[in-house]
Amino acid sequence: MVRKLAASDLLSDKAIRAALKAAEASGIASKVSDGAGLRLEVRPNRTGWWRFRYWVDGKEFTLSLGTYPDTSLAQARAKRDEARRQFAAGIDPSAALKKQKAALAGRAVAEALEAAGQPPVGSFESVARDWLKTVHKLKVSEGHHARTRIRLEQDVFPVLGRRPIAEVSAPELLAALRKVEARGAIETAHRIKDACGQVFRYGVATGSCTSNPAADLRDALRPVQSRHHAALTDPADVAELLRAAAEYAGQATTRIALKLSPLLLLRPGELRHLEWAWVDLDAAMLTIPSAVMKRTKADKARGLPHVVPLARQAVDALLALQPSTGDGRYVFPALTSRSRCMSENTVRSALRRLGYANDEMTAHGFRAMARTMLAERLNFAPEVIEAQLAHAVADALGRAYNRTQYLDQRIAMMQAWADYLDGLRLGAN
């Protein structure tokens, strides 16, 4: 039950000044009423606080309307009348005032962020950057994290970054992805969609939004055409490649990198980052730390190193290289600085100089070449080949098992493979 409010407009400025003077003289605070729930609490320091009192179901509530003389009598009455209108409409004036203050504070924060070049709170960019920092960065490698951030910064934030994440729709997201498609970057568009999906899921979990519009775009983008690294698998073609590589007229380190590419079966990035500390020529074994391998961030941190048995031919190639680079960190240092490893394009460029186009043979293609020919020509078991290629298997236990088993078989396989390649190069096979 709502209590009936009393008559209003009982005060005057003269009466207020008299009440303030009396409070100052006595040193005692007092209250004077203007009616209809409005009163002024006068203080001995000649200031006063405007209060609006109202009752709901017999319980009294008080709403502060400002201080006197900063808030005049007329202004206090206007605020009281607005509060009474809200009250009559079933709105709690205190709650309405808190909401208004929160909106003003939020607007001030948004303006400050905008002035500082930062995304508004609750925007897609704000949530995405929070996800990048608190989730994505801890799960993936630094390179993966950087690529995801750059894709969002280049293709999503300029279009949707300032939009409240809760208001971003599937058609809006699709329009942004269509621009990426239009430049022919189909796979990149899919990767951006997947990253946005993770941002929206994070937004749902943190209460920033209630749905994931990226999930509705599952079949909206053009499909990615599967591509394989170009590789030679015909014995005659491989023989010609090996002879050309052996006669490579460029840098000696590059010629040895070409020689070791089919003998070690490493990824191009793993090959160029090889360090002499990982090489044990006496044991004919190469041990690559887990952090260098192509693995998840967790597997990089906790995984076992990748072991590569060195065939006799690989040991000979490394011995030939040792006098020129063995006193440094990298097996294949950069030409301009021994503190860095060789460029990622070194082997690829060497293949181009030998006359092999990118759709004929790639640096990564040496692995595909071995994967095919070890099975088809030398009849080695697929699981042994996969273990040597360091291909991940489905579960964590399987991955650990895969890296520690088949070592004897892999030692025999790597020597048989090196001997087979020698036979091809010399024309014996």
Secondary structure, DSSP 8 states (H G I E B T S, - for coil): -------B----HHHHHHHHHHHHHHT--EEEEEETTEEEEE-TTS-EEEEEEEEETTEEEEEEEEEETTS-HHHHHHHHHHHHHHHHTT--HHHHHHHHHHHHHHHHHHHHHHHTT---TTBHHHHHHHHIIIIIHHHS-HHHHHHHHHHHHHHTHHHHTTSBGGG--HHHHHHHHHHHHHTT-HHHHHHHHHHHHHHHHHHHHHTS-S--GGGGGTTTS------------SHHHHHHHHHHHHT--S-HHHHHHHHHHHHH---HHHHHT-BGGGEETTTTEEEE-GGGSS--HHHHHHS--EEEE--HHHHHHHHHHHHHHTTSSBSSB-SS-TTSB--TTHHHHHHHHTT--TTT--STHHHHHHHHHHHHTS---HHHHHHHHT---SSHHHHHHHHHS-HHHHHHHHHHHHHHHHHHHHT--
